[in-house]
């Protein structure tokens, strides 16, 4: 592994084990890692999820965006399914720990936007993850969600720019 990869992983492990929080009380650890072909939330993340749920309960002006990721072994549909199931499991755990359901949004990223841009089994385990990001709830309510499969939707999945060719937007009346 490269030094940069080691630094990313070391920092995330330190944040998780230390329980460090920002000045406003938001937990700094925002990644949960999963075993292959598994979407069950490991027990050692209970305290982290409880801290995120407590933060959300104390700050109704924020929502958590829970993004499920996969490592890239299997079919494209499988990537999305695993990302979706992992995000759903983390969302359920956050709600069970005290977050309001409307404060936890979820999405599947599949293999898009990996934490580490390397191949191989030694880093694949770090791609099987759920990441949590925060948005102000007003921004989450007012932002328009692009129709699934549209070019804007693909950009939200893969990010702006890049070399990937995106499909053209299609209206419902166009075959596709």
C-alpha positions, 0 to 999 in steps of 0.5 A: 500500500502507498503511504497516502493509503496508509495515512487515510486508513490510520486516520480513520482508525484513530478517529473511530477508536478515540471517539473524537468530536468536532467543537459542536459535538459531531463525531469525526469518524464517518466510515464504517467498514464491512466484511465481504458479501455482508451488510450487517453492521459490526458490533464494534460500531455501536458506540460510533452510531450512538454518538452520531444518533445523539448528535442528530437528536440534539441538532434537528437542523442537520441530516445525515447522508448515509452512502453505501459502497462496495468493493467491485467484485461481482456484477454492477447490480450486485455493487448497487445492491450491497451499497444499498443494503449497507446504507439501509442497515446503518440507517436502521441502526441510527434510527434505533439509536435515537435519530429521527427517520427523516434526519437520515437520508441514504444512497448507494454509491456501488463502486463509485467514489472509492475511498482508496483508488487501488486494486487488490484484496488488501484494500478492497476491505476498505471499499466495503463501507458506509460513509456519513456526511452531514447537510443542513436539513433546509438544504436537503429539503430544497435540493432537487433530486435528479431522476434516476438514470439521467445525466444529472443523476449519474453526475451525483453518483460519479461526481462532476468532471472526470473522463466517464461518458455519461448517458444523455438525459431522457424524458419519460416519453423517449424510449430508452 
